[in-house]
Amino acid sequence: MTDLTITELWVRYAVNGGILDAVQGVSFDVAAGAAVGLVGESGSGKSSLARAVVGITPIAAGSVTVDGRPVVARPGPGGVQMVFQDPIGSLNPSRRVMDLVSEPLRIAGVPRTLRRERAAQMLREVGLDPETFARRRPAQLSGGQAQRVAIGRALLAEPEVLVADEPVSGLDVSVQAGIINLLHRVTVERGMSLLLVSHDLAVVRTLCEAVVVMQHGQVREQGPADRVLAAPRHEYTRELLAAVPTLEAGP
């Protein structure tokens, strides 16, 4: 069964008295328990599409559904949650980790004792000891720890769709590996649809079953990740792959 379905999606912005079509008739699916990578250079429209999926940016035309139902950005089954590129910036600096992670349960009206128990369990699931981290504030966290808190908060909302916008950008390679493994595990175990926005093709290759390549608001190519990244059919995809840095052998 296909979970997330994006159909003829358009996103428009008013710019300098005119209209900018940031996303132009994009369509693709993300199956339950699967991850799709959305790639393209800056200005390609991938972040606009991601924000439209979670309801941050209005949809001009088209639809986003889960099993035929409109996607809702709220806690509870059928909802969609987003993990942002800047983990520290996405967390309220005045709140403690326990309160940040349990926020979706507070919104849903779960009693305080129960939501703290479930938040502590979630912290363990994302690899953070609640005894150590529950009372810390965002400024006391590393980038990787903050991203785990953000992921835990999103997961505690029990979404069917998780959108991750550059979730490992700026993190050390060893920390990136931990976040990637965490996202893979929870996607498979929870049967979620994961839409991963990334400029890092190595991360997409590792985590995603399929890839959607965007340029100027349009899809240039899409298909299985192993095929698209090994034998791209569109010139733009080949250009993206050619731009990936490689280590040259010394003389």
Disulfide bonds with the S-S distance in Angstrom:
none
